[in-house]
Amino acid sequence: MTPDRTPDAEDAISGDLAAQFAVFIDQHRVMLASCLDGLTEEQARRRLVPSSTTLLGLVKHVTFVERVWFAEAVTARSRAELGIEAGPEESFALRPEDTVASVRAAHRAACEDSRRAVAGLGLDDVLTGNRRGPLPLRWVLLHVLRELAQHCGHADVLREQVLARP
């Protein structure tokens, strides 16, 4: 799936299960990244809930998710080796150098890396690098899809709130 075209679930109706997973995950990746479209840096960083969740933080967090579930789980490299946060809570934290452009670029790169990491794998192949232990790729894809869908919902609500406030 190319990043300049929004994937469509209709594209995968007749595809095999792996192709269906790829389309649905890519569709959610694109939807989540688009939550930053047209926002100022301030709007993207605006906190509207008691947690540290922001639109920019959500995209930064799902970049972490991509790295954990595909780079770490597939390659068995540590989070320190991958240069990512130790845990999910820290992955929402924004640094002064985090901008809409830099977070988007990191997210796009992580998604491309994720696609490459699983390209030659089958759904029943076992990934050994996750802290939970060996997991089949099928489970990992379902988990990532669930997490992306959940965060797309969060992003929809936050974006609606951001755009409602001047």
Secondary structure, 3 states (H helix, E strand, C coil): CCCCCCCCHHHHCCCCHHHHHHHHHHHHHHHHHHHHCCCCHHHHHCCCCCCCCCHHHHHHHHHHHHHHHHHHHHHCCCHHHHCCCCCCCHHHCCCCCCCHHHHHHHHHHHHHHHHHHHCCCCCCCEECCCCCCCEEHHHHHHHHHHHHHHHHHHHHHHHHHHHHCC
